[in-house]
Amino acid sequence: MSVDQSHRRGDAFRPRRSDRAEQVLWWAAAVLTLAGILFSVAAGMAVHADGVSRSARESATRTPVDAVLLEETVPAGSARSGLRTTTRVPVRWIGPDRVEHTATALVPGRHQAGATMRIWVDRDDAVVTEPFTRTEAIASAVLAVALLLTGVVVLLAAMRLATGRYLDVLRRAEWAREWSEVEPRWSGRVGGTPGRIGGET
């Protein structure tokens, strides 16, 4: 066997550029996946901690009171739609200081004037929403993690599509170059009998 033939056989086992590129891209995808998971979990924990803090803060400054509706509530939406509909109506309540207060509040559903509804007020006796709950904090954290992980999946899919096309182009170029080197010897136009590389037996 000639030195040239041995060199060619050694090249046959040498990784192609496309193979090396594919390995690098797979490692990059693995690192990106791990980083995306860790970031999503960390973000979810931060959202949960913020929600718990908000729940504690609002629970400490908001108080439930029973208010009397001064007008009938007429929801704008249809009850048949299954959607929760609300109406802003004037209400009256007696505060912890035994002073009567009036304001407007969003009341769900249909109710007659004079009905009693539970509302929430702050330390200034202003009508506010119900305090943020720990359950809502957990739900917000789960939603944040789900959205971030979805983004990671979409990014990986786009990366896979783009790199797949790049590798296809790279491999076609390599195959064309290798065939241009092999075809003259294989066809017998250069260096020997057709079907044999360089006259090998």
N, C-alpha and C positions, 0 to 999 in steps of 0.2 A: 504494500500500500504506500502511495506517495505521500509526501508531507502535505501537499495541497489537498489530497483526499481526506487525510486525517484532520486537517484544519476545517474542512467543510463539515465533516461529521461532528466535530466539536461545536460548530456554530449551530447545528441542528438541535443541540440540547441547551443552548444558551437562551434564557428567557427573553422573549420579544419585548420591545418597548411597550406594546399594548398590555402585555401581561403584568409588567411592573406598574404601569399606570393603574390598572384595575386593582391591584393589591393596595396601592396608596389610597385610591378612592374608597375602597371597602373599609380601610382603617379610619379614614376621615368620617365616613358615615357612622361607624361604631362610636367614635369619639363624640360626634354631634348628637347621636341618640342618647348617650349617657349624660352629656351636658344638658340636653333638653329636659331629660327626666329630672335631674337634680335641680335645675332651675325652676321647673314647674312645681315640684314639691316645696321648694323654699318659698316660692311666691304664694303658694296655697297656705303655707303656715303663717306667712306675714299677713295675708288677708284675714285668716281666722283670728290671729292675735288682735288685729285692728277691730274686727267685728266684736270680739269679746270685750275689748276696751270700750267701744261705743255702747254696747249693751249695758255695761256697768254704769257708764256715765249717764245715759238717758234714764235708766231705771232709778238712779239716785235723785234725778231732778224733775221727774214727771210723776204725776199722781192721778189715779183714776177717780172720777166722780160721776154720779148719776145726774144726768141733765134731762130736763123736760123740754120736749119739742114744742115750739110756739106756732109752728105751721105744719100742715100735712106734707109729707115727702112725696114727690112725684118723679120717680127715676126717668131719665131721658131715654135709657135703653129699654129693650124688650125683655121681660122676665123669661120668655120662652127661649131666648138665645142662650141661656145658661151662663151669661156673663154677669159678674157682680157689678151692679149699677149703684151709683151714689147720687145724693142730692145735697146741695148746700142750703141749710135752713137755719133760722135763728133758734137758739136754745137758751135755757136759763138753768142755773145751778147754784147751790149754796156751797161756798168754799169752806175749807177747814177753819177759817177765821169767823164762820157763821155769817159772812157777808154775801148778799145775793149778787150774782154776776150774770151778764148776758153777752152773747157773742154768736157767731155763726160757726157751724161745724158741718163736715161732710158726714152724712148718715146713709148707710147702705139700705137698700130695699125700700118698701112702701110702708109708711106708718102714719097713723092719724095724729093730729095735733093733740098734745097732752100726754102722749106716750113717753115713757122713760127710756133713755138710752145711756149706755156707758161711754163716756168720752175721757180724754186725757188732757190735763193742763199742766203747765210748767209752774215754776215758783212765782212768776209774775201773773198767774191766773190767765195766761193766754192759751187758747186751744191749740194743741199739738197732736202729732201722730202718736200711735202706740210705740212704746220703746222697742228698739231693735232687740231681738231675742238671740240667745245662744244657738238656737236651731237655725235661725237665719244666718248666723255667722258661719256655721258649718256648711250650710248650703252654698253660701257665697264662696267659701274656700274650695269646695268640690267643683263648683262651676268654673272658677279661675283655673284650677288644675286641668279640667277637661278641655277648656278652650286653648290653653297653652300646649297641651299634648296634641291636640288636633292640629295646631299650627306646626308643631314639630313633624308630625306625620306628613302634612302637606309639603313641607320643605324637603323632607327626605324623598318623597315621591317625585317632586320636581327635579331634585338633584339626580335621582336614579334615571329619569328620562333624559336629562341633559348629558349625563356621563355615558349613558348607553349609546346615544347618538355619536358622541365624541369617539368612543371606543370602536364603534362600527366603522367610522371613517378612517381611524388609525389602522385598524386591522386590514381593511381593503387596500390601503396604501402599502402596508407591509407585504400582503399576499402578492400584490402586483409587482412589487420590487423583487421579491424572491422568485416569482415565476419568470421574470425577465432574466434572472441569473441562471435559472435551472433549465428553462425551455430550450435554449440553443444546444446544450449538451444532451438533454433528454431526446430531442428530435434527431440528433446525430449531425446537426449542422456544424457543430464544433466538437472536436476531440474524440470521435469514436462512433460506435454502432448505435443506431436509434434505440431508445428505451433504456440506455445505460448511461450513467453519469460518468463522463470522463473515461469511458472504455473499461469500467470496472467489470470484473467477472464474478 
